[in-house]
């Protein structure tokens, strides 16, 4: 049995907790490895390693730090196949989707390669008589990331890429369900030239999370996970004087206007709702057709499209999606489907009885479709996080606009239409953080910023792009006076100085 250890101070580290978690293969339902679970002792060791590395790394000039990022990007690309296969074996997503997971993380690393430009401050010459004012961005110190199971490559790179490039040192606590890829990324970061202690990885459960949130040397924490835990992380981290960004759950809507290109809509919905078995915070699990004729056509064509979907093992190149991550999660998704039936929604396609021949113990579940879902149903209000699409019918544009706007989550939303004025109005008015116009999964490119609203995010600053630079740095402003002559002396001032 393979043991997955922590990665601290540039090397594998065997903890002394004696606690382990099982790492499953979702395709077979078998245990494939054990992962060590940290206590506060291992957390402290990782934080101390990061603290020891901080002075040297933060004083390294930005261009040299960027060169490490360039080399890290090259190494990840060179090891893409290995990383994708490892990711799929623990998560269950198909290989092509795993490569997309890695690539979207690399796009933030590409942004981090340009960090010298992003760190440039502001300068005002002659703000007052012989006075210049300038600002600089400086790293915070030891910072940390706590990441979920559904993107074990992308989200860690979203966090540590920018944080390390600006001069911080990092402690990563990935999901214990699929921990191998984050460790491999840390190894590649060392191979790229980062000093030992710059990127550390510890595995664990709530004990490790609390150890990070309460450690006095950790200055900032980024989190992605469920909303309840995100709220806990935000409150606990803030109470311990840390800067916190905590991204939570989602219930993203796709609004379909009568003039939409229905061929494209159906294809987009199939990928956005069922890709990665629906285990994406930016999945599109709710579709809102406007008008009964639009809804009837969408339903009929969606059923036909779902019949073409292939569920298979993660190594099957022809599969559209693979198993969900654990047996418990499969049961949770099946429970939500049953809940929808009990609440009165019409179950048009039921994926609960799906079984893959030869892999009956795998965590597979077929695609499911509900129609006539209403906003009062808990299956609509809560995040299912599985391959389930719900149709909520709307009679008007205003009714469709109100659904995502009033929902407790506000991560992403999409509108499908050929009417530019309607799309523009929708984008401006909808109460959601990220909007797609004929784009089903509106994850912004790396040099923009990612973040939802309402219970989808806690904290004031979003991830990656310039928002990421701001989150992982603090601003220092310098006001300097250079008198024209040593003979010039100002009288003592007992009022606030001005630039007159």
MOKA-V471138 format. One record per pair of residues at least 24 apart in sequence whose C-alpha atoms are under 10 Angstrom apart, sorted by sequence separation. I is the first residue (numbers start at 0). J is the second residue. If there is no record, write none. Layout:
i = <I,I>
j = <J,J>
//
This chain:
i = <13,14,16,138,143,150,178,208,212,213,215,217,218,219,220,221,222,223,224,225,345,346,347,400,404,405,406,408,409,410,411,412,413,414,415,431,432,15,16,76,138,141,142,143,144,145,146,147,148,149,151,152,155,156,178,211,212,213,214,215,216,217,218,219,220,221,222,223,344,345,346,381,396,400,404,405,406,413,414,14,15,75,76,138,139,140,141,142,143,144,145,146,147,148,151,152,155,159,168,170,175,176,209,212,213,215,344,345,346,380,381,382,399,400,403,404,405,412,413,14,75,138,139,140,141,142,143,144,145,146,147,148,149,150,151,152,154,168,169,170,171,172,173,174,175,176,209,212,213,214,343,344,345,379,380,381,401,402,403,404,412,413,13,14,137,138,139,140,141,142,143,144,145,146,147,148,149,151,152,153,156,168,169,170,171,172,173,174,175,212,213,343,344,374,380,397,400,401,402,403,411,412,413,1,2,3,4,5,12,76,136,137,138,139,140,141,142,143,144,145,146,147,148,151,152,155,168,169,170,171,172,173,174,175,212,251,252,253,259,340,343,344,396,400,401,411,412,0,1,2,3,4,5,14,72,75,137,138,147,148,151,152,163,167,168,169,170,171,172,173,174,249,250,251,252,253,339,342,343,399,400,411,0,1,2,3,4,5,147,152,166,167,168,169,170,171,172,173,212,248,249,250,251,252,253,254,255,256,257,258,333,336,342,374,410,411,0,1,2,3,4,5,12,72,73,152,172,248,249,250,251,252,253,254,255,256,257,261,265,269,273,329,330,332,336,340,344,374,410,0,1,2,3,4,12,72,247,248,249,250,251,252,253,254,255,256,257,264,265,268,322,329,336,339,342,343,7,71,72,163,246,249,250,251,252,253,254,255,256,257,259,266,276,326,328,329,330,333,342,344,7,72,146,163,172,249,250,251,252,253,254,255,257,258,261,262,265,266,269,273,326,327,329,341,342,344,5,8,72,172,257,261,264,265,268,269,325,326,342,350,5,7,8,68,71,72,256,257,264,265,273,324,325,326,339,341,350,7,8,71,159,255,256,262,265,266,269,270,275,323,324,325,338,339,340,349,411,6,7,8,9,69,159,172,255,261,262,265,266,269,322,323,324,338,339,348,410,411,5,7,8,68,69,72,171,261,265,321,322,323,338,339,348,410,411,7,8,68,71,170,321,322,323,337,409,410,411,7,68,69,70,255,306,321,322,335,336,347,409,410,8,65,68,69,276,277,305,310,311,312,320,321,322,335,346,408,409,410,8,65,68,69,275,276,310,311,320,321,334,335,345,408,409,410,411,65,66,67,68,108,274,275,276,278,302,310,311,320,344,345,407,408,409,410,65,66,68,104,107,111,118,273,274,275,276,277,278,302,312,320,335,344,407,408,409,410,64,65,66,103,104,105,106,107,110,114,118,170,273,274,275,276,311,335,336,344,406,407,408,409,64,65,104,105,108,111,112,113,117,169,273,275,276,299,335,405,406,407,408,63,64,65,100,101,103,104,107,108,111,112,115,168,171,173,270,275,298,312,334,335,336,404,62,64,65,100,101,102,103,104,106,107,108,110,111,114,115,169,170,171,172,174,269,270,311,312,332,333,335,339,61,62,64,99,100,101,102,103,104,105,106,107,108,109,110,111,113,114,167,169,312,332,336,61,62,63,100,101,104,105,107,108,109,111,112,114,311,331,332,333,335,61,62,97,99,100,101,103,104,107,108,111,310,331,332,61,62,97,98,99,100,101,102,103,104,106,107,110,111,310,311,331,332,333,60,61,97,98,101,105,143,225,310,328,329,332,61,97,104,108,141,142,143,144,145,224,309,310,328,329,31,32,61,92,141,143,145,162,223,308,309,328,31,90,91,92,308,30,89,90,90,305,306,26,27,90,305,323,25,26,89,145,158,159,305,323,24,25,26,145,158,305,322,323,24,25,26,27,86,144,157,158,322,23,24,25,26,86,302,22,23,24,25,26,86,145,155,302,320,22,23,24,25,144,155,301,22,23,143,154,155,83,142,143,154,82,298,298,298,150,141,142,143,149,141,142,143,144,145,146,147,148,149,295,140,141,142,143,144,145,146,147,148,294,140,141,142,143,144,145,146,147,294,139,140,141,142,143,144,145,146,147,101,139,140,141,142,143,144,145,57,58,139,57,57,57,285,56,284,285,286,53,287,53,54,90,91,53,89,90,145,276,285,301,52,53,89,90,276,52,71,88,89,276,277,50,51,87,89,276,49,50,86,88,89,49,50,68,85,86,273,274,298,48,49,68,85,86,87,273,297,47,85,86,272,273,285,46,68,85,86,272,284,45,46,67,68,84,272,294,46,67,82,83,269,294,295,65,66,82,85,284,294,64,65,81,82,142,144,284,293,294,64,65,142,143,144,145,146,284,293,294,63,64,82,144,283,284,291,293,62,64,81,82,280,282,284,285,286,287,288,289,290,291,61,139,281,282,283,284,285,286,287,288,289,290,291,61,280,282,283,284,285,286,287,288,289,290,291,60,61,78,278,279,283,284,285,286,287,288,289,290,57,59,60,78,277,278,279,282,283,284,285,286,287,288,289,290,56,57,59,277,278,286,287,288,289,56,57,58,75,276,277,278,288,289,56,57,75,78,276,277,287,289,290,53,56,57,74,275,276,277,289,55,56,57,273,274,275,276,277,287,288,54,56,75,272,273,274,287,53,54,71,74,75,272,273,286,287,53,54,71,73,74,272,273,52,53,71,72,271,272,273,287,52,53,71,72,74,75,272,287,50,51,52,70,71,74,269,271,272,49,50,70,71,73,285,49,50,71,72,269,48,49,68,70,71,268,48,49,67,70,71,46,48,67,69,70,71,46,47,67,68,70,45,46,67,68,45,66,67,68,45,66,67,149,286,288,66,67,285,286,287,288,42,64,149,150,283,286,63,64,149,150,250,281,282,283,42,63,148,149,150,250,280,281,282,283,148,149,249,250,251,280,281,249,250,248,249,250,248,249,250,37,248,249,248,56,252,253,254,255,256,56,252,253,254,255,36,55,56,252,254,256,257,35,56,57,256,34,52,53,56,255,33,34,52,55,254,33,34,35,52,53,256,34,51,52,53,255,33,34,49,51,52,254,49,50,51,52,253,254,32,48,49,50,177,252,48,49,176,252,254,267,47,48,49,176,254,46,48,49,252,253,264,45,48,252,264,24,45,251,252,263,264,281,22,23,24,45,46,250,21,22,23,45,252,261,20,21,22,44,45,251,259,260,261,19,20,21,22,45,226,250,259,260,283,22,42,44,225,249,250,251,252,258,259,260,282,283,42,249,250,251,252,253,254,255,256,257,258,259,281,282,283,42,248,249,250,251,252,253,254,255,256,257,258,259,281,282,41,42,248,249,250,251,252,253,254,255,256,257,258,280,281,41,42,247,248,249,250,251,252,253,254,255,256,279,281,41,247,248,249,250,251,252,253,254,256,7,38,247,249,6,37,38,39,42,43,46,246,6,36,37,38,42,46,256,35,36,37,38,41,42,45,50,256,5,35,36,37,38,39,40,42,43,49,50,271,272,34,35,36,37,38,39,42,43,46,49,271,272,34,36,37,38,39,41,42,46,47,270,271,36,37,38,39,40,46,47,267,269,270,281,11,36,37,38,39,43,46,254,267,268,3,10,38,39,42,43,267,268,5,37,43,264,266,267,4,5,39,43,149,263,264,3,4,6,7,10,11,39,149,264,280,3,6,9,10,148,5,6,9,260,4,7,96,97,259,3,6,9,10,96,252,6,9,251,8,9,93,253,20,92,93,226,251,252,253,254,255,19,20,92,93,251,253,254,9,19,20,91,92,253,9,10,18,90,91,253,254,8,9,10,92,253,8,9,14,252,253,7,8,9,11,12,14,251,7,8,9,10,11,12,251,6,7,8,9,10,7,8,9,6,7,8,6,7,5,6,7,5,6,4,5,6,4,5,4,5,3,249,246,247,248,249,246,247,249,245,246,247,248,249,250,244,246,247,248,249,247,248,249,246,247,248,245,246,247,245,246,247,245,246,244,245,246,244,245,243,244,245,243,244,245,246,97,242,243,244,245,246,93,96,242,243,244,245,93,94,95,242,244,92,93,94,95,91,92,93,94,95,91,92,93,94,95,237,91,92,93,94,95,90,91,93,95,96,233,234,88,89,93,94,95,96,230,233,234,87,88,93,95,96,229,230,232,233,87,88,92,93,94,229,230,231,244,86,87,92,93,94,226,227,229,230,243,92,93,226,227,229,230,242,84,91,92,93,225,226,229,242,84,91,92,225,226,90,91,92,224,225,226,90,91,92,223,224,90,91,223,87,90,91,222,87,89,90,149,222,88,89,87,221,221,221,221,220,221,219,220,219,218,219,91,91,91,26,27,26,25,26,25,26,157,157,28,26,27,25,26,28,25,26,28,24,25,26,28,25,26,24,25,23,24,25,161,162,23,161,165,22,23,160,161,165,158,159,161,164,165,167,157,158,162,166,167,157,161,162,165,166,156,157,160,161,162,164,165,154,161,162,163,158,161,162,157,161,162,161,159,158,26,142,27,28,138,27,28,29,138,139,140,26,27,28,29,136,137,138,139,140,25,26,27,28,136,138,139,26,27,28,110,111,137,138,139,25,26,27,28,110,111,136,137,138,139,25,26,27,109,110,136,137,138,24,25,26,107,108,109,110,135,136,137,23,24,25,106,107,135,136,137,103,106,107,135,136,105,106,107,134,135,136,103,104,134,135,103,133,134,135,133,134,132,133,134,132,133,131,132,133,117,118,131,132,117,130,131,132,130,131,118,129,130,131,114,117,118,127,129,130,111,117,126,127,128,129,130,110,111,126,127,128,129,110,114,118,120,122,125,126,128,129,108,110,120,121,122,123,124,125,128,107,120,107,111,130,127,128,126,127,128,126,127,125,126>
j = <37,38,40,162,167,174,202,232,236,237,239,241,242,243,244,245,246,247,248,249,369,370,371,424,428,429,430,432,433,434,435,436,437,438,439,455,456,40,41,101,163,166,167,168,169,170,171,172,173,174,176,177,180,181,203,236,237,238,239,240,241,242,243,244,245,246,247,248,369,370,371,406,421,425,429,430,431,438,439,40,41,101,102,164,165,166,167,168,169,170,171,172,173,174,177,178,181,185,194,196,201,202,235,238,239,241,370,371,372,406,407,408,425,426,429,430,431,438,439,41,102,165,166,167,168,169,170,171,172,173,174,175,176,177,178,179,181,195,196,197,198,199,200,201,202,203,236,239,240,241,370,371,372,406,407,408,428,429,430,431,439,440,41,42,165,166,167,168,169,170,171,172,173,174,175,176,177,179,180,181,184,196,197,198,199,200,201,202,203,240,241,371,372,402,408,425,428,429,430,431,439,440,441,30,31,32,33,34,41,105,165,166,167,168,169,170,171,172,173,174,175,176,177,180,181,184,197,198,199,200,201,202,203,204,241,280,281,282,288,369,372,373,425,429,430,440,441,30,31,32,33,34,35,44,102,105,167,168,177,178,181,182,193,197,198,199,200,201,202,203,204,279,280,281,282,283,369,372,373,429,430,441,31,32,33,34,35,36,178,183,197,198,199,200,201,202,203,204,243,279,280,281,282,283,284,285,286,287,288,289,364,367,373,405,441,442,32,33,34,35,36,37,44,104,105,184,204,280,281,282,283,284,285,286,287,288,289,293,297,301,305,361,362,364,368,372,376,406,442,33,34,35,36,37,45,105,280,281,282,283,284,285,286,287,288,289,290,297,298,301,355,362,369,372,375,376,41,105,106,197,280,283,284,285,286,287,288,289,290,291,293,300,310,360,362,363,364,367,376,378,42,107,181,198,207,284,285,286,287,288,289,290,292,293,296,297,300,301,304,308,361,362,364,376,377,379,41,44,108,208,293,297,300,301,304,305,361,362,378,386,42,44,45,105,108,109,293,294,301,302,310,361,362,363,376,378,387,45,46,109,197,293,294,300,303,304,307,308,313,361,362,363,376,377,378,387,449,45,46,47,48,108,198,211,294,300,301,304,305,308,361,362,363,377,378,387,449,450,45,47,48,108,109,112,211,301,305,361,362,363,378,379,388,450,451,48,49,109,112,211,362,363,364,378,450,451,452,49,110,111,112,297,348,363,364,377,378,389,451,452,51,108,111,112,319,320,348,353,354,355,363,364,365,378,389,451,452,453,52,109,112,113,319,320,354,355,364,365,378,379,389,452,453,454,455,110,111,112,113,153,319,320,321,323,347,355,356,365,389,390,452,453,454,455,111,112,114,150,153,157,164,319,320,321,322,323,324,348,358,366,381,390,453,454,455,456,111,112,113,150,151,152,153,154,157,161,165,217,320,321,322,323,358,382,383,391,453,454,455,456,112,113,152,153,156,159,160,161,165,217,321,323,324,347,383,453,454,455,456,112,113,114,149,150,152,153,156,157,160,161,164,217,220,222,319,324,347,361,383,384,385,453,112,114,115,150,151,152,153,154,156,157,158,160,161,164,165,219,220,221,222,224,319,320,361,362,382,383,385,389,112,113,115,150,151,152,153,154,155,156,157,158,159,160,161,162,164,165,218,220,363,383,387,113,114,115,152,153,156,157,159,160,161,163,164,166,363,383,384,385,387,114,115,150,152,153,154,156,157,160,161,164,363,384,385,115,116,151,152,153,154,155,156,157,158,160,161,164,165,364,365,385,386,387,115,116,152,153,156,160,198,280,365,383,384,387,117,153,160,164,197,198,199,200,201,280,365,366,384,385,88,89,118,149,198,200,202,219,280,365,366,385,89,148,149,150,366,89,148,149,150,365,366,87,88,151,366,384,87,88,151,207,220,221,367,385,87,88,89,208,221,368,385,386,88,89,90,91,150,208,221,222,386,88,89,90,91,151,367,88,89,90,91,92,152,211,221,368,386,89,90,91,92,211,222,368,90,91,211,222,223,152,211,212,223,152,368,369,370,223,215,216,217,223,216,217,218,219,220,221,222,223,224,370,216,217,218,219,220,221,222,223,224,370,217,218,219,220,221,222,223,224,371,217,218,219,220,221,222,223,224,225,180,218,219,220,221,222,223,224,137,138,219,138,139,140,368,140,368,369,370,138,372,139,140,176,177,140,176,177,232,363,372,388,140,141,177,178,364,141,160,177,178,365,366,140,141,177,179,366,140,141,177,179,180,141,142,160,177,178,365,366,390,141,142,161,178,179,180,366,390,141,179,180,366,367,379,141,163,180,181,367,379,141,142,163,164,180,368,390,143,164,179,180,366,391,392,163,164,180,183,382,392,163,164,180,181,241,243,383,392,393,164,165,242,243,244,245,246,384,393,394,164,165,183,245,384,385,392,394,164,166,183,184,382,384,386,387,388,389,390,391,392,393,164,242,384,385,386,387,388,389,390,391,392,393,394,165,384,386,387,388,389,390,391,392,393,394,395,165,166,183,383,384,388,389,390,391,392,393,394,395,163,165,166,184,383,384,385,388,389,390,391,392,393,394,395,396,163,164,166,384,385,393,394,395,396,164,165,166,183,384,385,386,396,397,165,166,184,187,385,386,396,398,399,163,166,167,184,385,386,387,399,166,167,168,384,385,386,387,388,398,399,166,168,187,384,385,386,399,166,167,184,187,188,385,386,399,400,167,168,185,187,188,386,387,167,168,186,187,386,387,388,402,168,169,187,188,190,191,388,403,167,168,169,187,188,191,386,388,389,167,168,188,189,191,403,168,169,190,191,388,168,169,188,190,191,388,169,170,188,191,192,168,170,189,191,192,193,169,170,190,191,193,169,170,191,192,170,191,192,193,171,192,193,275,412,414,193,194,412,413,414,415,170,192,277,278,411,414,192,193,278,279,379,410,411,412,172,193,278,279,280,380,410,411,412,413,279,280,380,381,382,411,412,381,382,381,382,383,382,383,384,172,383,384,384,193,389,390,391,392,393,194,390,391,392,393,175,194,195,391,393,395,396,175,196,197,396,175,193,194,197,396,175,176,194,197,396,176,177,178,195,196,399,178,195,196,197,399,178,179,194,196,197,399,195,196,197,198,399,400,179,195,196,197,324,399,196,197,324,400,402,415,196,197,198,325,403,196,198,199,402,403,414,196,199,403,415,176,197,403,404,415,416,433,175,176,177,198,199,403,175,176,177,199,406,415,175,176,177,199,200,406,414,415,416,175,176,177,178,201,382,406,415,416,439,179,199,201,382,406,407,408,409,415,416,417,439,440,200,407,408,409,410,411,412,413,414,415,416,417,439,440,441,201,407,408,409,410,411,412,413,414,415,416,417,418,440,441,201,202,408,409,410,411,412,413,414,415,416,417,418,440,441,202,203,408,409,410,411,412,413,414,415,416,417,440,442,203,409,410,411,412,413,414,415,416,418,170,201,410,412,170,201,202,203,206,207,210,410,171,201,202,203,207,211,421,201,202,203,204,207,208,211,216,422,172,202,203,204,205,206,207,209,210,216,217,438,439,202,203,204,205,206,207,210,211,214,217,439,440,203,205,206,207,208,210,211,215,216,439,440,206,207,208,209,210,216,217,437,439,440,451,182,207,208,209,210,214,217,425,438,439,175,182,210,211,214,215,439,440,178,210,216,437,439,440,178,179,213,217,323,437,438,178,179,181,182,185,186,214,324,439,455,179,182,185,186,324,182,183,186,437,182,185,274,275,437,182,185,188,189,275,431,186,189,431,189,190,274,434,202,274,275,408,433,434,435,436,437,202,203,275,276,434,436,437,193,203,204,275,276,437,194,195,203,275,276,438,439,194,195,196,278,439,195,196,201,439,440,195,196,197,199,200,202,439,196,197,198,199,200,201,440,196,197,198,199,200,198,199,200,198,199,200,199,200,199,200,201,200,201,200,201,202,201,202,202,203,202,451,449,450,451,452,450,451,453,450,451,452,453,454,455,450,452,453,454,455,454,455,456,454,455,456,454,455,456,455,456,457,456,457,456,457,458,457,458,457,458,459,458,459,460,461,313,458,459,460,461,462,310,313,459,460,461,462,311,312,313,460,462,311,312,313,314,311,312,313,314,315,312,313,314,315,316,458,313,314,315,316,317,313,314,316,318,319,456,457,312,313,317,318,319,320,454,457,458,312,313,318,320,321,454,455,457,458,313,314,318,319,320,455,456,457,470,313,314,319,320,321,453,454,456,457,470,320,321,454,455,457,458,470,313,320,321,322,454,455,458,471,314,321,322,455,456,321,322,323,455,456,457,322,323,324,455,456,323,324,456,321,324,325,456,322,324,325,384,457,324,325,324,458,461,462,470,470,471,470,471,471,471,472,361,362,363,311,312,312,312,313,313,314,445,449,322,321,322,321,322,324,322,323,325,322,323,324,326,324,325,324,325,324,325,326,462,463,325,463,467,325,326,463,464,468,462,463,465,468,469,471,462,463,467,471,472,463,467,468,471,472,463,464,467,468,469,471,472,462,469,470,471,467,470,471,467,471,472,472,471,471,355,471,357,358,468,358,359,360,469,470,471,358,359,360,361,468,469,470,471,472,358,359,360,361,469,471,472,360,361,362,444,445,471,472,473,360,361,362,363,445,446,471,472,473,474,361,362,363,445,446,472,473,474,361,362,363,444,445,446,447,472,473,474,361,362,363,444,445,473,474,475,442,445,446,474,475,445,446,447,474,475,476,444,445,475,476,445,475,476,477,476,477,476,477,478,477,478,477,478,479,464,465,478,479,465,478,479,480,479,480,468,479,480,481,465,468,469,478,480,481,463,469,478,479,480,481,482,463,464,479,480,481,482,464,468,472,474,476,479,480,482,483,463,465,475,476,477,478,479,480,483,463,476,464,468,498,497,498,497,498,499,498,499,498,499>
//
